[in-house]
Amino acid sequence: MARKKANYPLIEGLEITALAAEGKAMGRYNDMVVFVPMTVPGDVVDVQVRVKRRRFMEGVAVRFVHRSPLRVEPFCEHFGVCGGCKWQNLPYDEQLRQKRGQVIDQLTRIGRVELPEVASTLPSEKTTFYRNKLEFTFAARRWMTASEIAGGEPITDPHALGFHIPGMFDKILDIRKCWLQPTPSNEIRLSIKEFCVANGYEFYDQRAHTGLMRNVIIRTSTTGDVMVIVVFAHDDRPRIDALMSHIAFAFPSITSLMYVVNTKLNDTIGDRELVVFWGTDHIFEQMEDLRFKIGGKSFYQTNSEQAYNLYKVVREFADLRPDDIVYDLYTGTGTIANFVARQCARVIGIEYVPEAIEDARENSLRNGITNTAFFAGDMKDVLSDEFVAAHGRPDVVILDPPRAGIHEDVARVILRAAPQRIIYVSCNPASQARDLALFDPYYLIDRVQPVDMFPHTHHVENVVRLVKR
């Protein structure tokens, strides 16, 4: 028997009062929270409820009764569909204010830690075309927008090369212009799609796992370097060579042109071989007088210019002395480690990805830095009491973990090592708050600096300094 469709209510005249998690906004109706995406505080909307739970509802705005004076016009044609840049409808100064509020709320509510005065969010000089890396996905059948469906026009091009629709692994929105990455990102993506369509290349089907074309990864840098990685589903050498030759001919300024054959059912390529088709297997980024090598699998902060400002905050908070030993945990390609190395005696970097550690070592060598040492492995396995005994007790620990935060075993080793200062950099204040609670009995938070790495999104980077009580 078919499941009866729920009869969800239409809420008329709901006032949006605050921003909520994941870029949503919220209001209250009959003592229940109602989440409504693509609205801002001050909007009054009619909401069609789509999800109803015991304590909250979610819906979509079907009519604007009153538009908030805070609201600004989004600049991207894909706003509201692709799932990115959800705060384009908010003025930038309001975005910064909301991000500071988000940090304060999560550190106090989740971590229950005492905070000093939290600094204003450090703004990004660029609010468009600021990302240095994007990944695009092919799809045999593109996502149709509501306006396209309503228009009833015939579909002339069913293919997509773009971004996943939020919460749908197999639904891809074709992107015409993305405002996130500078030239030549849009031009490269559009040229690849045009070539593949014209020459009958089969786009990947995420459900059937058929088709040749899977992903395109584009990296750019402030030095002008460009890296392109094309991911194929199987080793069709004639077609691979034809497409890669087209890219090389159409964009001769590309520094690093590589491809990957990924026959797995998931899109991760960390365990796949990168094949250099043209140029080098890396690009470079510049920060002060340092040059950093970035490989195809290397992590690097995705807003290069704002990363420099972030690292200056870390260096200031670290307050390094010439005889200090620094542990840079989750070091990536060693950018922070090398950035602070000249202010201290020694830096020990640990990172999970072996290729990133090789880049970190080469970055030290390339920049004439001789007081760093880098180790690859799972943090909770590498960082042990024996490791600390062998390499020296740290005076300063710098943490820059993934979104999930740190393992409790890592926190325990740090506490036993008892550094004077801990600098915790996080892209997820919620997990940061949980981890800060582990340190709270022994360390006091005396500096907090939110940094906006991702304008027009709800994401915020946060730097916290802890000092021994």
C-alpha positions, -999 to 999 in steps of 0.1 A, spaced: 0 0 0 13 35 -9 23 57 19 -1 85 26 13 119 17 17 141 48 -6 171 49 19 198 60 6 233 68 11 266 51 22 292 76 12 327 67 31 358 78 61 341 96 86 366 108 122 355 103 140 365 135 175 349 134 201 330 114 206 293 122 230 265 114 240 255 79 231 289 64 194 286 72 172 312 89 145 307 115 113 320 130 88 308 156 53 295 151 32 282 180 63 278 201 80 257 174 111 267 155 106 269 118 137 268 96 134 286 62 164 287 38 172 317 16 156 341 40 172 367 63 162 383 97 135 408 92 118 389 63 81 381 67 71 351 46 44 326 38 61 292 44 51 258 30 62 233 56 80 203 41 94 186 72 76 184 106 92 170 137 83 171 174 103 202 181 108 219 148 96 223 112 114 231 79 98 247 50 103 270 19 92 305 14 64 306 -12 56 343 -8 74 373 6 49 395 26 77 419 36 113 420 26 139 427 53 158 460 50 189 438 56 184 419 23 206 425 -7 203 412 -42 223 379 -48 247 383 -77 249 347 -88 224 332 -112 227 298 -94 219 313 -59 194 292 -40 199 261 -61 235 249 -60 237 251 -22 268 273 -21 272 309 -10 239 309 9 245 343 25 247 363 -8 214 379 3 231 394 34 254 425 34 290 415 41 293 435 73 263 416 86 279 383 76 309 391 97 288 401 127 268 368 124 300 347 122 314 363 154 280 355 171 282 320 158 317 315 174 306 330 207 274 308 208 291 275 200 321 280 223 299 289 253 269 267 246 288 235 235 322 240 252 309 258 283 342 276 285 349 311 298 358 335 270 376 368 269 362 396 246 359 379 212 375 400 184 355 412 154 356 387 125 387 395 103 372 403 69 384 388 36 396 415 12 381 396 -17 345 384 -14 343 369 -49 368 348 -69 387 340 -37 389 302 -38 420 285 -51 404 250 -55 371 237 -69 359 203 -78 332 198 -105 312 167 -112 299 153 -145 264 140 -148 246 124 -177 213 140 -166 215 175 -151 193 189 -124 164 208 -137 155 240 -118 120 248 -108 119 277 -133 130 254 -161 103 229 -153 77 256 -150 88 271 -183 82 238 -202 110 245 -227 125 214 -244 158 202 -230 186 209 -255 215 198 -234 209 172 -206 246 171 -195 260 187 -164 294 197 -152 290 214 -119 280 210 -83 260 185 -63 226 196 -52 227 196 -13 218 162 1 216 145 -32 247 125 -42 235 118 -78 220 152 -87 243 177 -104 235 213 -112 252 225 -144 272 256 -137 275 284 -162 294 309 -141 308 304 -107 319 334 -87 342 315 -64 374 309 -84 393 333 -106 401 331 -143 406 307 -160 385 283 -139 351 290 -156 367 290 -191 384 256 -185 353 240 -171 331 252 -200 357 242 -226 360 207 -212 322 202 -212 318 216 -247 345 192 -260 331 162 -243 295 169 -256 307 176 -291 327 144 -292 302 120 -277 320 114 -244 297 96 -220 291 115 -187 291 95 -155 259 81 -140 262 81 -102 236 54 -97 244 30 -126 282 37 -124 285 40 -161 302 66 -183 337 79 -187 338 114 -173 337 117 -136 353 149 -121 374 179 -129 396 196 -102 410 230 -108 435 247 -85 448 283 -90 474 303 -70 483 339 -64 515 333 -84 494 327 -115 499 289 -115 470 267 -126 465 230 -120 439 209 -137 431 172 -128 406 153 -149 391 121 -134 380 93 -157 360 62 -148 381 38 -168 412 38 -189 400 47 -224 434 58 -236 424 73 -270 396 94 -255 418 104 -225 446 115 -248 422 135 -271 406 154 -242 439 161 -224 455 173 -257 425 196 -262 430 211 -228 467 216 -232 462 233 -266 433 255 -255 450 266 -223 488 266 -228 492 287 -196 483 256 -174 512 248 -152 501 213 -142 478 191 -163 471 156 -148 445 129 -150 433 100 -128 416 68 -136 392 60 -108 373 27 -112 360 28 -76 324 35 -67 332 66 -48 349 98 -60 379 99 -36 413 99 -54 436 99 -25 446 63 -32 447 67 -70 478 75 -92 480 110 -106 494 109 -142 511 140 -155 501 148 -190 516 182 -194 538 204 -172 547 196 -136 530 176 -109 526 207 -86 520 244 -85 534 270 -61 519 295 -37 538 325 -23 535 339 13 559 367 23 593 354 11 582 317 13 572 296 -17 551 265 -10 548 235 -33 513 222 -37 507 187 -52 475 173 -66 466 156 -33 479 183 -10 458 203 14 461 241 13 438 267 27 413 274 -1 415 312 3 452 319 -3 452 356 5 432 352 36 453 322 46 482 346 49 462 368 73 451 337 93 487 325 96 498 360 108 472 356 136 486 322 145 521 336 146 511 365 168 491 343 192 521 318 194 543 346 208 574 326 199 608 328 216 641 318 199 645 287 221 609 274 217 600 240 204 567 240 184 545 211 174 524 218 144 498 191 144 478 184 112 505 203 94 493 196 58 520 208 34 538 224 63 526 260 56 522 270 92 553 251 103 575 268 78 558 302 83 567 302 120 600 283 119 623 314 118 609 326 151 617 295 171 643 268 177 625 238 161 591 228 146 578 193 145 550 187 120 527 157 119 502 149 91 481 119 79 488 122 41 523 110 32 523 131 -1 516 162 19 545 154 43 568 151 13 557 185 1 562 199 36 598 186 37 605 200 2 590 233 12 614 236 40 643 226 18 632 250 -10 630 279 15 663 272 32 646 262 65 666 237 84 649 235 118 618 215 108 610 178 109 579 162 95 562 128 102 534 110 84 507 89 101 475 89 120 478 116 147 466 95 176 491 68 166 521 91 159 517 116 188 525 96 219 545 101 251 574 82 235 573 106 205 574 136 228 603 121 248 622 115 216 616 149 199 614 172 229 586 186 250 568 214 231 566 249 244 539 257 219 514 234 202 495 246 171 464 226 162 447 228 128 427 196 126 399 186 101 363 195 108 358 166 131 384 181 156 410 161 175 409 126 191 407 124 229 440 105 229 457 134 211 443 158 237 456 136 265 491 135 251 491 173 247 480 177 283 508 154 296 533 173 274 520 205 291 530 232 266 529 268 277 506 278 249 482 260 226 470 277 194 438 260 181 428 268 145 394 254 135 370 255 105 343 241 128 337 260 160 313 233 172 340 206 173 365 232 185 342 239 214 340 202 224 378 200 223 383 232 243 363 216 271 389 189 274 417 215 279 396 238 301 406 224 335 443 231 328 442 260 303 427 294 301 414 309 268 428 345 265 425 353 228 398 345 203 399 357 166 373 346 141 386 348 105 364 349 74 379 325 49 346 319 31 326 350 23 289 346 15 288 313 34 280 305 71 315 289 75 340 306 98 376 298 107 384 305 144 417 309 162 419 304 200 449 308 222 451 288 254 476 295 282 484 274 312 463 282 343 
